Amino acid sequence: MKTYPDVEAYLQDLDTDPRLAVVSRQMAADALGLQRSTIDKRLKDKKLTGIKIGKMTCVSAWSINEELRLDSVMVAKMRQHLSRLATLGQTVEYSPFMAAFGLDSNLTAHRNQVGRLLGKLSTTTFEEHGFLLSVLVVYKVSGIPADSFFGLAGEDNLDDPDYADAASDEAYFASHSQKVFDHFKRHPQ
């Protein structure tokens, strides 16, 4: 972690190296959709770059942007993978889906990451096509998506009327997955 004794010393370096721009740890958490404690852990594990100015620890804006770029790449790959499955009329269980992207379903951090990325993906596909593509990722035992999927379907910013009208999560899953399959029959990938 790069350390500066005070703001003046930091600003002198920032003037010559814009990659030293920083945000607060809370701003980093908000930007990445993570908890502040997760940001602290990522700083400790050097997965994000920290810059200490006096007694305040900040996060490199560049490292946040890099993480967001990596997220975008991962979301694009997940979209492509799920689009192929939708064309075939298939769902996929969480564990093999996560493994396809180098994630371990036994690790909480990986489960949180895939949930966050699938949320981003589904928000985009809902805005573009009126469906949540992550409906295709299901639990092995129940055969339906995680509670977070149904929470997303009912969020104010999406407010899927089909979710409000569904008799149950299972009914919504059945009708929504069919909606996705029908779309990909008309527009195969």
N, C-alpha and C positions, 0 to 999 in steps of 0.2 A: 504494500500500500504506500503510495507516494504521500509524503507528509510535508506540510508547510507550517512554519511557526505562527504565521498570521495571514490575514486576508491580503495584505499588501504584497507579500512574497508570492502568494498564489496568483494574484492578478497580474504580476509581472510575467510569470510563466505563461499564463493564459493568453496574454497578448501575443505571444509568439507561437503558441500551440493550441488551436481551438479544440483539439481532442481532449483537453483538460477540463472542458465545461462540465459542470456538475449539477445534480439535483439532490434534493433531500431524500432520505431513505423512504419516507412516506410517499413522496412523488414517484419514486422508482416502483414502489409497491402498486400504486394506482395505475401507472403506465403498463405494468406487466400483468395486472390482474392477480396479484399475489398478496399474501399477508406481510406485514412489516417484519415479522419474525423470520419469514422465509428469506426476505432480502438480507437480513443480518446473517443468516446462515450461509447464503450464497457469497456474501462478502468474506466471511470467515474461510469458506472453502475455496475462495478465489475464482468462483464462477462468474462473479461480477467484479469490476474494478472499483476499489474504494480509493478515495482521496481524503486525507485528513487535513483540515484547515484549522489550526489552533486546536481546540478540544472537540470540534465538530467533525463527525465522519459523514462524508457525502458519497454519492455514487456517480461514477463517470457516465455522463449522458451518452457518450459513444458506446460504452458497453451495453447500455440499455437498448440503444438503437440496433446494435448487433444482435442482441437477443430477440428483438422484435423481427428482424430480418430472418433469423433462423426459424422463428415461429411461423412466419409467412411461408417459408419453404416447406415446413412440415405440414401445415394446413393444406397447401396445394397438393402435396403427395397423398395426404389422407383423402382429399376430395377425389383425386384420380382413382385411388384404390376403391373407394366406396361407389363411385360412378360405375366402375366395371362390374362390381357386385350387383348394383341396381339393374344394370342391363341384363344380367343373368337371372334376376329375380331372387337374389340370395341375401341373407343376413350373415353376420359374422359375430362370433363371441368375442368378448373383450380381450381375453388372454391371447389368442392368436392374432387379433388385430393389433394389439400393442406390440407383440413380438415382431411383427412385420416392420415396425419402426424403431426397433432396438430398445423397446421399453418393457419393463418387467411388471406384470400385474400384481406381483407380491409386494412391490414397493409403494408405499403411500405417496411419495413424491411423484412417482411415475403415473400413478392413478390420477393424482391431482392435475398433472400436466396434460394427460390425455383428455380429461374432462374439460379443462380450460380450452384446449385446442379444438375439441369437437364443438364446444360452445361457439367459438369464433366461426368455425366452418358452417354450423347450422344457422347462425345469425345471417351470414352472407347468403346462403342458399334460400333462406326464407325471404329475404329482401328481393332476390333475383327471381325466384320461381314459386314462392309461397309454400315451400316445404322445408323441413328440417332433415337434412341428409343423414345426420347421425342417428336417425331412427333405426338404421340398419345394424348398429352395434348393440348387441344384446348380452344379457347374462346367460350363462350356461344353464342354470337351474330353472329360472322363470321364463326364459325366452323373450324377455322384454328389456328395454333399455333401463339405465339407472334412474333413480328418482330425480337426479339433476336434469335429465333430459325433459322430464315432465314439468319440472320447475321452469325450465327455459320456455317450454310451449305456453305456459300460463303467464309469463312475465309481461308487464305492461308495455314494454317496447315492442314485443312481438304480438302479443294478444291474439293468438290464433283462435278464431271463432270456432273452428272444428274441435279444439281442445275444450272450450267452454261447453260445447254441446254434447261431448262424449259422455256416455254413461259410466265409464271407468277408464283407468289408464290402459287396461288391456284392449278395450274397444278403440281407444284413440290410437294405440299402437297398430292395431289391425288395419284401421282405415287409413292411417297416415303412411304406413309402409306400402300399402297398395297404391296410394297416391304417388309415391316415389317410383314404384315399379312401373306404373302407367306412364309417367313422364318419360322414363328412360326407354320404354317400348317405342314411344313416339320420337325420341331423340337419343338413339343409342350412342354409346361412347366407344 
